[in-house]
Amino acid sequence: MTIGRLVSLMQGGIEEVFILIVPVLSVALVVGLIVAIFQATTSIQEQTLTFFPKFIAIFGVLALLGGWQFNHLKGFVINLFKMIPNL
């Protein structure tokens, strides 16, 4: 195994993590920003107001995209296992 191939595998793993986590983090960011603007305009500083909408939004994204994320990760892992004999 060469250093270039190892770097390529690590890069592929990092890219896979980014592909899988970006939809969840972007929804959490948008919902957090909306709640923060709402709290700033109404002067409501309730801690549960920030947690609950993010929880519901993240759960919804995982419910909608969980199958796609699982299939994407499954394909990546299958490709890794196919590469084992060549190493």
N, CA, C and O atoms as a Maestro MAE file, in Angstrom:
{
 s_m_m2io_version
 :::
 2.0.0
}

f_m_ct {
 s_m_title
 :::
 protein
 m_atom[348] {
  # First column is atom index #
  i_m_mmod_type
  r_m_x_coord
  r_m_y_coord
  r_m_z_coord
  i_m_residue_number
  s_m_chain_name
  s_m_pdb_residue_name
  s_m_pdb_atom_name
  i_m_atomic_number
  :::
  1 25 0.845 -1.178 0.000 1 A "MET " " N  " 7
  2 3 0.000 0.000 0.000 1 A "MET " " CA " 6
  3 2 0.888 1.238 0.000 1 A "MET " " C  " 6
  4 15 1.818 1.360 0.798 1 A "MET " " O  " 8
  5 25 0.585 2.135 -0.898 2 A "THR " " N  " 7
  6 3 1.377 3.349 -1.001 2 A "THR " " CA " 6
  7 2 0.748 4.459 -0.171 2 A "THR " " C  " 6
  8 15 -0.415 4.388 0.225 2 A "THR " " O  " 8
  9 25 1.541 5.470 0.074 3 A "ILE " " N  " 7
  10 3 1.055 6.629 0.836 3 A "ILE " " CA " 6
  11 2 -0.057 7.341 0.060 3 A "ILE " " C  " 6
  12 15 -1.027 7.812 0.654 3 A "ILE " " O  " 8
  13 25 0.083 7.416 -1.246 4 A "GLY " " N  " 7
  14 3 -0.939 8.070 -2.072 4 A "GLY " " CA " 6
  15 2 -2.282 7.371 -1.978 4 A "GLY " " C  " 6
  16 15 -3.325 8.021 -1.910 4 A "GLY " " O  " 8
  17 25 -2.255 6.046 -1.973 5 A "ARG " " N  " 7
  18 3 -3.504 5.291 -1.867 5 A "ARG " " CA " 6
  19 2 -4.131 5.469 -0.480 5 A "ARG " " C  " 6
  20 15 -5.350 5.577 -0.350 5 A "ARG " " O  " 8
  21 25 -3.289 5.499 0.548 6 A "LEU " " N  " 7
  22 3 -3.791 5.718 1.906 6 A "LEU " " CA " 6
  23 2 -4.408 7.102 2.048 6 A "LEU " " C  " 6
  24 15 -5.465 7.261 2.659 6 A "LEU " " O  " 8
  25 25 -3.749 8.090 1.488 7 A "VAL " " N  " 7
  26 3 -4.293 9.454 1.520 7 A "VAL " " CA " 6
  27 2 -5.612 9.519 0.761 7 A "VAL " " C  " 6
  28 15 -6.546 10.200 1.185 7 A "VAL " " O  " 8
  29 25 -5.687 8.809 -0.358 8 A "SER " " N  " 7
  30 3 -6.921 8.778 -1.138 8 A "SER " " CA " 6
  31 2 -8.064 8.142 -0.347 8 A "SER " " C  " 6
  32 15 -9.195 8.627 -0.387 8 A "SER " " O  " 8
  33 25 -7.771 7.063 0.367 9 A "LEU " " N  " 7
  34 3 -8.798 6.424 1.203 9 A "LEU " " CA " 6
  35 2 -9.263 7.350 2.325 9 A "LEU " " C  " 6
  36 15 -10.457 7.447 2.606 9 A "LEU " " O  " 8
  37 25 -8.321 8.021 2.957 10 A "MET " " N  " 7
  38 3 -8.686 8.943 4.034 10 A "MET " " CA " 6
  39 2 -9.493 10.115 3.501 10 A "MET " " C  " 6
  40 15 -10.453 10.551 4.136 10 A "MET " " O  " 8
  41 25 -9.110 10.623 2.345 11 A "GLN " " N  " 7
  42 3 -9.855 11.723 1.726 11 A "GLN " " CA " 6
  43 2 -11.276 11.281 1.380 11 A "GLN " " C  " 6
  44 15 -12.229 12.033 1.584 11 A "GLN " " O  " 8
  45 25 -11.417 10.072 0.862 12 A "GLY " " N  " 7
  46 3 -12.747 9.557 0.549 12 A "GLY " " CA " 6
  47 2 -13.608 9.411 1.796 12 A "GLY " " C  " 6
  48 15 -14.806 9.692 1.764 12 A "GLY " " O  " 8
  49 25 -12.999 8.973 2.895 13 A "GLY " " N  " 7
  50 3 -13.742 8.856 4.146 13 A "GLY " " CA " 6
  51 2 -14.198 10.199 4.677 13 A "GLY " " C  " 6
  52 15 -15.325 10.336 5.153 13 A "GLY " " O  " 8
  53 25 -13.322 11.191 4.597 14 A "ILE " " N  " 7
  54 3 -13.689 12.538 5.064 14 A "ILE " " CA " 6
  55 2 -14.778 13.130 4.183 14 A "ILE " " C  " 6
  56 15 -15.708 13.760 4.687 14 A "ILE " " O  " 8
  57 25 -14.673 12.933 2.871 15 A "GLU " " N  " 7
  58 3 -15.713 13.425 1.967 15 A "GLU " " CA " 6
  59 2 -17.050 12.755 2.261 15 A "GLU " " C  " 6
  60 15 -18.097 13.400 2.210 15 A "GLU " " O  " 8
  61 25 -17.014 11.463 2.567 16 A "GLU " " N  " 7
  62 3 -18.241 10.733 2.889 16 A "GLU " " CA " 6
  63 2 -18.901 11.300 4.142 16 A "GLU " " C  " 6
  64 15 -20.120 11.470 4.184 16 A "GLU " " O  " 8
  65 25 -18.105 11.588 5.148 17 A "VAL " " N  " 7
  66 3 -18.646 12.181 6.375 17 A "VAL " " CA " 6
  67 2 -19.291 13.519 6.080 17 A "VAL " " C  " 6
  68 15 -20.381 13.806 6.575 17 A "VAL " " O  " 8
  69 25 -18.629 14.344 5.279 18 A "PHE " " N  " 7
  70 3 -19.197 15.650 4.939 18 A "PHE " " CA " 6
  71 2 -20.495 15.514 4.158 18 A "PHE " " C  " 6
  72 15 -21.452 16.246 4.412 18 A "PHE " " O  " 8
  73 25 -20.535 14.589 3.215 19 A "ILE " " N  " 7
  74 3 -21.755 14.386 2.419 19 A "ILE " " CA " 6
  75 2 -22.913 13.967 3.311 19 A "ILE " " C  " 6
  76 15 -24.045 14.404 3.104 19 A "ILE " " O  " 8
  77 25 -22.641 13.126 4.296 20 A "LEU " " N  " 7
  78 3 -23.713 12.620 5.144 20 A "LEU " " CA " 6
  79 2 -24.153 13.624 6.211 20 A "LEU " " C  " 6
  80 15 -25.312 13.603 6.625 20 A "LEU " " O  " 8
  81 25 -23.265 14.492 6.659 21 A "ILE " " N  " 7
  82 3 -23.593 15.363 7.783 21 A "ILE " " CA " 6
  83 2 -24.085 16.751 7.343 21 A "ILE " " C  " 6
  84 15 -24.742 17.440 8.123 21 A "ILE " " O  " 8
  85 25 -23.780 17.168 6.111 22 A "VAL " " N  " 7
  86 3 -24.159 18.515 5.672 22 A "VAL " " CA " 6
  87 2 -25.667 18.765 5.716 22 A "VAL " " C  " 6
  88 15 -26.067 19.830 6.186 22 A "VAL " " O  " 8
  89 25 -26.531 17.853 5.256 23 A "PRO " " N  " 7
  90 3 -27.967 18.158 5.332 23 A "PRO " " CA " 6
  91 2 -28.461 18.351 6.770 23 A "PRO " " C  " 6
  92 15 -29.273 19.237 7.033 23 A "PRO " " O  " 8
  93 25 -27.979 17.537 7.685 24 A "VAL " " N  " 7
  94 3 -28.421 17.631 9.074 24 A "VAL " " CA " 6
  95 2 -27.921 18.924 9.708 24 A "VAL " " C  " 6
  96 15 -28.683 19.632 10.366 24 A "VAL " " O  " 8
  97 25 -26.647 19.231 9.511 25 A "LEU " " N  " 7
  98 3 -26.096 20.444 10.111 25 A "LEU " " CA " 6
  99 2 -26.674 21.710 9.501 25 A "LEU " " C  " 6
  100 15 -26.869 22.700 10.207 25 A "LEU " " O  " 8
  101 25 -26.950 21.696 8.199 26 A "SER " " N  " 7
  102 3 -27.509 22.898 7.585 26 A "SER " " CA " 6
  103 2 -28.921 23.175 8.092 26 A "SER " " C  " 6
  104 15 -29.282 24.330 8.320 26 A "SER " " O  " 8
  105 25 -29.717 22.129 8.269 27 A "VAL " " N  " 7
  106 3 -31.065 22.328 8.823 27 A "VAL " " CA " 6
  107 2 -30.975 22.825 10.261 27 A "VAL " " C  " 6
  108 15 -31.725 23.722 10.648 27 A "VAL " " O  " 8
  109 25 -30.077 22.261 11.053 28 A "ALA " " N  " 7
  110 3 -29.910 22.716 12.437 28 A "ALA " " CA " 6
  111 2 -29.455 24.170 12.473 28 A "ALA " " C  " 6
  112 15 -29.895 24.938 13.328 28 A "ALA " " O  " 8
  113 25 -28.579 24.549 11.549 29 A "LEU " " N  " 7
  114 3 -28.104 25.934 11.492 29 A "LEU " " CA " 6
  115 2 -29.230 26.897 11.143 29 A "LEU " " C  " 6
  116 15 -29.376 27.942 11.777 29 A "LEU " " O  " 8
  117 25 -30.023 26.549 10.140 30 A "VAL " " N  " 7
  118 3 -31.116 27.427 9.711 30 A "VAL " " CA " 6
  119 2 -32.171 27.547 10.811 30 A "VAL " " C  " 6
  120 15 -32.637 28.648 11.106 30 A "VAL " " O  " 8
  121 25 -32.543 26.434 11.411 31 A "VAL " " N  " 7
  122 3 -33.546 26.478 12.482 31 A "VAL " " CA " 6
  123 2 -33.007 27.264 13.684 31 A "VAL " " C  " 6
  124 15 -33.736 28.047 14.293 31 A "VAL " " O  " 8
  125 25 -31.750 27.058 14.017 32 A "GLY " " N  " 7
  126 3 -31.151 27.816 15.127 32 A "GLY " " CA " 6
  127 2 -31.126 29.305 14.848 32 A "GLY " " C  " 6
  128 15 -31.377 30.115 15.741 32 A "GLY " " O  " 8
  129 25 -30.823 29.672 13.600 33 A "LEU " " N  " 7
  130 3 -30.809 31.088 13.241 33 A "LEU " " CA " 6
  131 2 -32.202 31.698 13.314 33 A "LEU " " C  " 6
  132 15 -32.366 32.821 13.791 33 A "LEU " " O  " 8
  133 25 -33.198 30.966 12.845 34 A "ILE " " N  " 7
  134 3 -34.584 31.463 12.898 34 A "ILE " " CA " 6
  135 2 -35.028 31.625 14.345 34 A "ILE " " C  " 6
  136 15 -35.645 32.633 14.692 34 A "ILE " " O  " 8
  137 25 -34.724 30.653 15.190 35 A "VAL " " N  " 7
  138 3 -35.111 30.742 16.604 35 A "VAL " " CA " 6
  139 2 -34.373 31.881 17.282 35 A "VAL " " C  " 6
  140 15 -34.958 32.583 18.107 35 A "VAL " " O  " 8
  141 25 -33.093 32.086 16.955 36 A "ALA " " N  " 7
  142 3 -32.325 33.177 17.559 36 A "ALA " " CA " 6
  143 2 -32.894 34.531 17.160 36 A "ALA " " C  " 6
  144 15 -32.981 35.435 17.991 36 A "ALA " " O  " 8
  145 25 -33.280 34.678 15.905 37 A "ILE " " N  " 7
  146 3 -33.893 35.937 15.468 37 A "ILE " " CA " 6
  147 2 -35.223 36.147 16.167 37 A "ILE " " C  " 6
  148 15 -35.537 37.260 16.589 37 A "ILE " " O  " 8
  149 25 -36.012 35.076 16.292 38 A "PHE " " N  " 7
  150 3 -37.292 35.173 17.002 38 A "PHE " " CA " 6
  151 2 -37.082 35.574 18.465 38 A "PHE " " C  " 6
  152 15 -37.803 36.420 18.994 38 A "PHE " " O  " 8
  153 25 -36.088 34.961 19.110 39 A "GLN " " N  " 7
  154 3 -35.820 35.291 20.510 39 A "GLN " " CA " 6
  155 2 -35.320 36.721 20.659 39 A "GLN " " C  " 6
  156 15 -35.669 37.399 21.625 39 A "GLN " " O  " 8
  157 25 -34.513 37.185 19.722 40 A "ALA " " N  " 7
  158 3 -33.997 38.547 19.810 40 A "ALA " " CA " 6
  159 2 -35.093 39.584 19.597 40 A "ALA " " C  " 6
  160 15 -35.078 40.642 20.227 40 A "ALA " " O  " 8
  161 25 -36.034 39.292 18.724 41 A "THR " " N  " 7
  162 3 -37.091 40.269 18.463 41 A "THR " " CA " 6
  163 2 -38.153 40.290 19.550 41 A "THR " " C  " 6
  164 15 -38.769 41.326 19.799 41 A "THR " " O  " 8
  165 25 -38.373 39.152 20.197 42 A "THR " " N  " 7
  166 3 -39.427 39.103 21.223 42 A "THR " " CA " 6
  167 2 -38.880 39.150 22.643 42 A "THR " " C  " 6
  168 15 -39.659 39.189 23.595 42 A "THR " " O  " 8
  169 25 -37.575 39.148 22.808 43 A "SER " " N  " 7
  170 3 -36.919 39.160 24.126 43 A "SER " " CA " 6
  171 2 -37.308 37.958 24.985 43 A "SER " " C  " 6
  172 15 -37.291 38.048 26.212 43 A "SER " " O  " 8
  173 25 -37.651 36.855 24.367 44 A "ILE " " N  " 7
  174 3 -37.920 35.604 25.081 44 A "ILE " " CA " 6
  175 2 -36.615 34.823 25.134 44 A "ILE " " C  " 6
  176 15 -36.038 34.515 24.091 44 A "ILE " " O  " 8
  177 25 -36.148 34.502 26.322 45 A "GLN " " N  " 7
  178 3 -34.877 33.792 26.481 45 A "GLN " " CA " 6
  179 2 -35.104 32.425 27.123 45 A "GLN " " C  " 6
  180 15 -34.437 32.074 28.097 45 A "GLN " " O  " 8
  181 25 -36.019 31.677 26.592 46 A "GLU " " N  " 7
  182 3 -36.315 30.347 27.100 46 A "GLU " " CA " 6
  183 2 -35.347 29.342 26.488 46 A "GLU " " C  " 6
  184 15 -35.188 29.298 25.268 46 A "GLU " " O  " 8
  185 25 -34.696 28.531 27.327 47 A "GLN " " N  " 7
  186 3 -33.703 27.575 26.844 47 A "GLN " " CA " 6
  187 2 -34.331 26.454 26.012 47 A "GLN " " C  " 6
  188 15 -33.737 26.005 25.031 47 A "GLN " " O  " 8
  189 25 -35.508 26.006 26.392 48 A "THR " " N  " 7
  190 3 -36.135 24.914 25.642 48 A "THR " " CA " 6
  191 2 -36.598 25.363 24.265 48 A "THR " " C  " 6
  192 15 -36.800 24.530 23.381 48 A "THR " " O  " 8
  193 25 -36.765 26.652 24.070 49 A "LEU " " N  " 7
  194 3 -37.187 27.169 22.774 49 A "LEU " " CA " 6
  195 2 -36.102 26.951 21.720 49 A "LEU " " C  " 6
  196 15 -36.410 26.831 20.534 49 A "LEU " " O  " 8
  197 25 -34.853 26.899 22.133 50 A "THR " " N  " 7
  198 3 -33.790 26.650 21.166 50 A "THR " " CA " 6
  199 2 -33.599 25.157 20.912 50 A "THR " " C  " 6
  200 15 -33.235 24.763 19.804 50 A "THR " " O  " 8
  201 25 -33.838 24.331 21.910 51 A "PHE " " N  " 7
  202 3 -33.570 22.903 21.787 51 A "PHE " " CA " 6
  203 2 -34.660 22.171 21.017 51 A "PHE " " C  " 6
  204 15 -34.358 21.403 20.104 51 A "PHE " " O  " 8
  205 25 -35.895 22.390 21.363 52 A "PHE " " N  " 7
  206 3 -36.991 21.595 20.815 52 A "PHE " " CA " 6
  207 2 -37.157 21.746 19.298 52 A "PHE " " C  " 6
  208 15 -37.287 20.730 18.615 52 A "PHE " " O  " 8
  209 25 -37.160 22.957 18.738 53 A "PRO " " N  " 7
  210 3 -37.298 23.055 17.271 53 A "PRO " " CA " 6
  211 2 -36.133 22.396 16.527 53 A "PRO " " C  " 6
  212 15 -36.337 21.770 15.486 53 A "PRO " " O  " 8
  213 25 -34.915 22.535 17.056 54 A "LYS " " N  " 7
  214 3 -33.779 21.878 16.412 54 A "LYS " " CA " 6
  215 2 -33.927 20.366 16.461 54 A "LYS " " C  " 6
  216 15 -33.638 19.675 15.484 54 A "LYS " " O  " 8
  217 25 -34.375 19.858 17.589 55 A "PHE " " N  " 7
  218 3 -34.567 18.414 17.747 55 A "PHE " " CA " 6
  219 2 -35.580 17.892 16.741 55 A "PHE " " C  " 6
  220 15 -35.348 16.870 16.096 55 A "PHE " " O  " 8
  221 25 -36.695 18.584 16.605 56 A "ILE " " N  " 7
  222 3 -37.737 18.170 15.669 56 A "ILE " " CA " 6
  223 2 -37.237 18.268 14.223 56 A "ILE " " C  " 6
  224 15 -37.499 17.375 13.417 56 A "ILE " " O  " 8
  225 25 -36.523 19.342 13.895 57 A "ALA " " N  " 7
  226 3 -36.033 19.522 12.531 57 A "ALA " " CA " 6
  227 2 -34.991 18.456 12.178 57 A "ALA " " C  " 6
  228 15 -35.034 17.892 11.085 57 A "ALA " " O  " 8
  229 25 -34.066 18.179 13.081 58 A "ILE " " N  " 7
  230 3 -33.045 17.166 12.825 58 A "ILE " " CA " 6
  231 2 -33.687 15.789 12.706 58 A "ILE " " C  " 6
  232 15 -33.308 15.002 11.838 58 A "ILE " " O  " 8
  233 25 -34.642 15.496 13.558 59 A "PHE " " N  " 7
  234 3 -35.344 14.215 13.475 59 A "PHE " " CA " 6
  235 2 -36.070 14.086 12.137 59 A "PHE " " C  " 6
  236 15 -36.073 13.018 11.525 59 A "PHE " " O  " 8
  237 25 -36.685 15.178 11.691 60 A "GLY " " N  " 7
  238 3 -37.381 15.157 10.401 60 A "GLY " " CA " 6
  239 2 -36.427 14.933 9.234 60 A "GLY " " C  " 6
  240 15 -36.736 14.174 8.315 60 A "GLY " " O  " 8
  241 25 -35.275 15.584 9.266 61 A "VAL " " N  " 7
  242 3 -34.291 15.399 8.193 61 A "VAL " " CA " 6
  243 2 -33.779 13.971 8.193 61 A "VAL " " C  " 6
  244 15 -33.633 13.366 7.131 61 A "VAL " " O  " 8
  245 25 -33.507 13.427 9.365 62 A "LEU " " N  " 7
  246 3 -33.033 12.046 9.437 62 A "LEU " " CA " 6
  247 2 -34.116 11.064 8.983 62 A "LEU " " C  " 6
  248 15 -33.810 10.034 8.382 62 A "LEU " " O  " 8
  249 25 -35.370 11.381 9.269 63 A "ALA " " N  " 7
  250 3 -36.457 10.513 8.815 63 A "ALA " " CA " 6
  251 2 -36.598 10.563 7.293 63 A "ALA " " C  " 6
  252 15 -36.882 9.546 6.660 63 A "ALA " " O  " 8
  253 25 -36.401 11.744 6.708 64 A "LEU " " N  " 7
  254 3 -36.531 11.885 5.258 64 A "LEU " " CA " 6
  255 2 -35.309 11.362 4.501 64 A "LEU " " C  " 6
  256 15 -35.448 10.707 3.468 64 A "LEU " " O  " 8
  257 25 -34.125 11.649 5.013 65 A "LEU " " N  " 7
  258 3 -32.905 11.324 4.284 65 A "LEU " " CA " 6
  259 2 -32.146 10.126 4.845 65 A "LEU " " C  " 6
  260 15 -31.091 9.765 4.323 65 A "LEU " " O  " 8
  261 25 -32.665 9.510 5.893 66 A "GLY " " N  " 7
  262 3 -31.951 8.399 6.518 66 A "GLY " " CA " 6
  263 2 -31.714 7.238 5.579 66 A "GLY " " C  " 6
  264 15 -30.640 6.637 5.607 66 A "GLY " " O  " 8
  265 25 -32.688 6.907 4.746 67 A "GLY " " N  " 7
  266 3 -32.526 5.815 3.801 67 A "GLY " " CA " 6
  267 2 -31.454 6.116 2.771 67 A "GLY " " C  " 6
  268 15 -30.633 5.258 2.448 67 A "GLY " " O  " 8
  269 25 -31.464 7.344 2.255 68 A "TRP " " N  " 7
  270 3 -30.446 7.739 1.298 68 A "TRP " " CA " 6
  271 2 -29.061 7.726 1.935 68 A "TRP " " C  " 6
  272 15 -28.095 7.267 1.327 68 A "TRP " " O  " 8
  273 25 -28.971 8.236 3.170 69 A "GLN " " N  " 7
  274 3 -27.683 8.266 3.860 69 A "GLN " " CA " 6
  275 2 -27.167 6.850 4.112 69 A "GLN " " C  " 6
  276 15 -25.977 6.579 3.950 69 A "GLN " " O  " 8
  277 25 -28.059 5.960 4.505 70 A "PHE " " N  " 7
  278 3 -27.645 4.588 4.760 70 A "PHE " " CA " 6
  279 2 -27.162 3.918 3.470 70 A "PHE " " C  " 6
  280 15 -26.134 3.240 3.474 70 A "PHE " " O  " 8
  281 25 -27.889 4.101 2.379 71 A "ASN " " N  " 7
  282 3 -27.482 3.510 1.103 71 A "ASN " " CA " 6
  283 2 -26.160 4.091 0.606 71 A "ASN " " C  " 6
  284 15 -25.336 3.368 0.046 71 A "ASN " " O  " 8
  285 25 -25.957 5.373 0.805 72 A "HIS " " N  " 7
  286 3 -24.711 6.011 0.401 72 A "HIS " " CA " 6
  287 2 -23.542 5.458 1.209 72 A "HIS " " C  " 6
  288 15 -22.492 5.139 0.650 72 A "HIS " " O  " 8
  289 25 -23.723 5.344 2.514 73 A "LEU " " N  " 7
  290 3 -22.672 4.795 3.367 73 A "LEU " " CA " 6
  291 2 -22.445 3.318 3.067 73 A "LEU " " C  " 6
  292 15 -21.309 2.846 3.104 73 A "LEU " " O  " 8
  293 25 -23.504 2.594 2.776 74 A "LYS " " N  " 7
  294 3 -23.379 1.176 2.433 74 A "LYS " " CA " 6
  295 2 -22.548 1.006 1.166 74 A "LYS " " C  " 6
  296 15 -21.694 0.121 1.102 74 A "LYS " " O  " 8
  297 25 -22.782 1.829 0.175 75 A "GLY " " N  " 7
  298 3 -21.998 1.768 -1.054 75 A "GLY " " CA " 6
  299 2 -20.527 2.059 -0.816 75 A "GLY " " C  " 6
  300 15 -19.655 1.426 -1.411 75 A "GLY " " O  " 8
  301 25 -20.256 3.026 0.062 76 A "PHE " " N  " 7
  302 3 -18.865 3.359 0.387 76 A "PHE " " CA " 6
  303 2 -18.176 2.191 1.081 76 A "PHE " " C  " 6
  304 15 -17.036 1.860 0.754 76 A "PHE " " O  " 8
  305 25 -18.852 1.571 2.026 77 A "VAL " " N  " 7
  306 3 -18.264 0.447 2.764 77 A "VAL " " CA " 6
  307 2 -18.080 -0.763 1.848 77 A "VAL " " C  " 6
  308 15 -17.074 -1.466 1.951 77 A "VAL " " O  " 8
  309 25 -19.029 -1.010 0.964 78 A "ILE " " N  " 7
  310 3 -18.884 -2.127 0.021 78 A "ILE " " CA " 6
  311 2 -17.669 -1.907 -0.877 78 A "ILE " " C  " 6
  312 15 -16.920 -2.844 -1.153 78 A "ILE " " O  " 8
  313 25 -17.474 -0.666 -1.331 79 A "ASN " " N  " 7
  314 3 -16.291 -0.366 -2.147 79 A "ASN " " CA " 6
  315 2 -15.008 -0.569 -1.350 79 A "ASN " " C  " 6
  316 15 -14.011 -1.046 -1.894 79 A "ASN " " O  " 8
  317 25 -15.021 -0.216 -0.078 80 A "LEU " " N  " 7
  318 3 -13.836 -0.441 0.757 80 A "LEU " " CA " 6
  319 2 -13.534 -1.930 0.869 80 A "LEU " " C  " 6
  320 15 -12.378 -2.340 0.754 80 A "LEU " " O  " 8
  321 25 -14.559 -2.738 1.092 81 A "PHE " " N  " 7
  322 3 -14.342 -4.182 1.212 81 A "PHE " " CA " 6
  323 2 -13.898 -4.802 -0.121 81 A "PHE " " C  " 6
  324 15 -13.143 -5.774 -0.133 81 A "PHE " " O  " 8
  325 25 -14.369 -4.239 -1.238 82 A "LYS " " N  " 7
  326 3 -13.925 -4.734 -2.552 82 A "LYS " " CA " 6
  327 2 -12.461 -4.413 -2.800 82 A "LYS " " C  " 6
  328 15 -11.788 -5.128 -3.542 82 A "LYS " " O  " 8
  329 25 -11.963 -3.352 -2.190 83 A "MET " " N  " 7
  330 3 -10.579 -2.945 -2.379 83 A "MET " " CA " 6
  331 2 -9.599 -3.770 -1.547 83 A "MET " " C  " 6
  332 15 -8.396 -3.723 -1.802 83 A "MET " " O  " 8
  333 25 -10.082 -4.523 -0.562 84 A "ILE " " N  " 7
  334 3 -9.192 -5.269 0.341 84 A "ILE " " CA " 6
  335 2 -8.293 -6.253 -0.403 84 A "ILE " " C  " 6
  336 15 -7.099 -6.294 -0.107 84 A "ILE " " O  " 8
  337 25 -8.799 -7.059 -1.361 85 A "PRO " " N  " 7
  338 3 -7.885 -7.998 -2.039 85 A "PRO " " CA " 6
  339 2 -6.770 -7.298 -2.823 85 A "PRO " " C  " 6
  340 15 -5.692 -7.865 -3.000 85 A "PRO " " O  " 8
  341 25 -7.019 -6.082 -3.288 86 A "ASN " " N  " 7
  342 3 -6.005 -5.356 -4.058 86 A "ASN " " CA " 6
  343 2 -4.932 -4.745 -3.190 86 A "ASN " " C  " 6
  344 15 -3.873 -4.359 -3.685 86 A "ASN " " O  " 8
  345 25 -5.194 -4.653 -1.902 87 A "LEU " " N  " 7
  346 3 -4.195 -4.057 -1.018 87 A "LEU " " CA " 6
  347 2 -3.131 -5.076 -0.689 87 A "LEU " " C  " 6
  348 15 -2.192 -4.772 0.047 87 A "LEU " " O  " 8
  :::
 }
 m_bond[347] {
  # First column is bond index #
  i_m_from
  i_m_to
  i_m_order
  :::
  1 1 2 1
  2 2 3 1
  3 3 4 2
  4 3 5 1
  5 5 6 1
  6 6 7 1
  7 7 8 2
  8 7 9 1
  9 9 10 1
  10 10 11 1
  11 11 12 2
  12 11 13 1
  13 13 14 1
  14 14 15 1
  15 15 16 2
  16 15 17 1
  17 17 18 1
  18 18 19 1
  19 19 20 2
  20 19 21 1
  21 21 22 1
  22 22 23 1
  23 23 24 2
  24 23 25 1
  25 25 26 1
  26 26 27 1
  27 27 28 2
  28 27 29 1
  29 29 30 1
  30 30 31 1
  31 31 32 2
  32 31 33 1
  33 33 34 1
  34 34 35 1
  35 35 36 2
  36 35 37 1
  37 37 38 1
  38 38 39 1
  39 39 40 2
  40 39 41 1
  41 41 42 1
  42 42 43 1
  43 43 44 2
  44 43 45 1
  45 45 46 1
  46 46 47 1
  47 47 48 2
  48 47 49 1
  49 49 50 1
  50 50 51 1
  51 51 52 2
  52 51 53 1
  53 53 54 1
  54 54 55 1
  55 55 56 2
  56 55 57 1
  57 57 58 1
  58 58 59 1
  59 59 60 2
  60 59 61 1
  61 61 62 1
  62 62 63 1
  63 63 64 2
  64 63 65 1
  65 65 66 1
  66 66 67 1
  67 67 68 2
  68 67 69 1
  69 69 70 1
  70 70 71 1
  71 71 72 2
  72 71 73 1
  73 73 74 1
  74 74 75 1
  75 75 76 2
  76 75 77 1
  77 77 78 1
  78 78 79 1
  79 79 80 2
  80 79 81 1
  81 81 82 1
  82 82 83 1
  83 83 84 2
  84 83 85 1
  85 85 86 1
  86 86 87 1
  87 87 88 2
  88 87 89 1
  89 89 90 1
  90 90 91 1
  91 91 92 2
  92 91 93 1
  93 93 94 1
  94 94 95 1
  95 95 96 2
  96 95 97 1
  97 97 98 1
  98 98 99 1
  99 99 100 2
  100 99 101 1
  101 101 102 1
  102 102 103 1
  103 103 104 2
  104 103 105 1
  105 105 106 1
  106 106 107 1
  107 107 108 2
  108 107 109 1
  109 109 110 1
  110 110 111 1
  111 111 112 2
  112 111 113 1
  113 113 114 1
  114 114 115 1
  115 115 116 2
  116 115 117 1
  117 117 118 1
  118 118 119 1
  119 119 120 2
  120 119 121 1
  121 121 122 1
  122 122 123 1
  123 123 124 2
  124 123 125 1
  125 125 126 1
  126 126 127 1
  127 127 128 2
  128 127 129 1
  129 129 130 1
  130 130 131 1
  131 131 132 2
  132 131 133 1
  133 133 134 1
  134 134 135 1
  135 135 136 2
  136 135 137 1
  137 137 138 1
  138 138 139 1
  139 139 140 2
  140 139 141 1
  141 141 142 1
  142 142 143 1
  143 143 144 2
  144 143 145 1
  145 145 146 1
  146 146 147 1
  147 147 148 2
  148 147 149 1
  149 149 150 1
  150 150 151 1
  151 151 152 2
  152 151 153 1
  153 153 154 1
  154 154 155 1
  155 155 156 2
  156 155 157 1
  157 157 158 1
  158 158 159 1
  159 159 160 2
  160 159 161 1
  161 161 162 1
  162 162 163 1
  163 163 164 2
  164 163 165 1
  165 165 166 1
  166 166 167 1
  167 167 168 2
  168 167 169 1
  169 169 170 1
  170 170 171 1
  171 171 172 2
  172 171 173 1
  173 173 174 1
  174 174 175 1
  175 175 176 2
  176 175 177 1
  177 177 178 1
  178 178 179 1
  179 179 180 2
  180 179 181 1
  181 181 182 1
  182 182 183 1
  183 183 184 2
  184 183 185 1
  185 185 186 1
  186 186 187 1
  187 187 188 2
  188 187 189 1
  189 189 190 1
  190 190 191 1
  191 191 192 2
  192 191 193 1
  193 193 194 1
  194 194 195 1
  195 195 196 2
  196 195 197 1
  197 197 198 1
  198 198 199 1
  199 199 200 2
  200 199 201 1
  201 201 202 1
  202 202 203 1
  203 203 204 2
  204 203 205 1
  205 205 206 1
  206 206 207 1
  207 207 208 2
  208 207 209 1
  209 209 210 1
  210 210 211 1
  211 211 212 2
  212 211 213 1
  213 213 214 1
  214 214 215 1
  215 215 216 2
  216 215 217 1
  217 217 218 1
  218 218 219 1
  219 219 220 2
  220 219 221 1
  221 221 222 1
  222 222 223 1
  223 223 224 2
  224 223 225 1
  225 225 226 1
  226 226 227 1
  227 227 228 2
  228 227 229 1
  229 229 230 1
  230 230 231 1
  231 231 232 2
  232 231 233 1
  233 233 234 1
  234 234 235 1
  235 235 236 2
  236 235 237 1
  237 237 238 1
  238 238 239 1
  239 239 240 2
  240 239 241 1
  241 241 242 1
  242 242 243 1
  243 243 244 2
  244 243 245 1
  245 245 246 1
  246 246 247 1
  247 247 248 2
  248 247 249 1
  249 249 250 1
  250 250 251 1
  251 251 252 2
  252 251 253 1
  253 253 254 1
  254 254 255 1
  255 255 256 2
  256 255 257 1
  257 257 258 1
  258 258 259 1
  259 259 260 2
  260 259 261 1
  261 261 262 1
  262 262 263 1
  263 263 264 2
  264 263 265 1
  265 265 266 1
  266 266 267 1
  267 267 268 2
  268 267 269 1
  269 269 270 1
  270 270 271 1
  271 271 272 2
  272 271 273 1
  273 273 274 1
  274 274 275 1
  275 275 276 2
  276 275 277 1
  277 277 278 1
  278 278 279 1
  279 279 280 2
  280 279 281 1
  281 281 282 1
  282 282 283 1
  283 283 284 2
  284 283 285 1
  285 285 286 1
  286 286 287 1
  287 287 288 2
  288 287 289 1
  289 289 290 1
  290 290 291 1
  291 291 292 2
  292 291 293 1
  293 293 294 1
  294 294 295 1
  295 295 296 2
  296 295 297 1
  297 297 298 1
  298 298 299 1
  299 299 300 2
  300 299 301 1
  301 301 302 1
  302 302 303 1
  303 303 304 2
  304 303 305 1
  305 305 306 1
  306 306 307 1
  307 307 308 2
  308 307 309 1
  309 309 310 1
  310 310 311 1
  311 311 312 2
  312 311 313 1
  313 313 314 1
  314 314 315 1
  315 315 316 2
  316 315 317 1
  317 317 318 1
  318 318 319 1
  319 319 320 2
  320 319 321 1
  321 321 322 1
  322 322 323 1
  323 323 324 2
  324 323 325 1
  325 325 326 1
  326 326 327 1
  327 327 328 2
  328 327 329 1
  329 329 330 1
  330 330 331 1
  331 331 332 2
  332 331 333 1
  333 333 334 1
  334 334 335 1
  335 335 336 2
  336 335 337 1
  337 337 338 1
  338 338 339 1
  339 339 340 2
  340 339 341 1
  341 341 342 1
  342 342 343 1
  343 343 344 2
  344 343 345 1
  345 345 346 1
  346 346 347 1
  347 347 348 2
  :::
 }
}
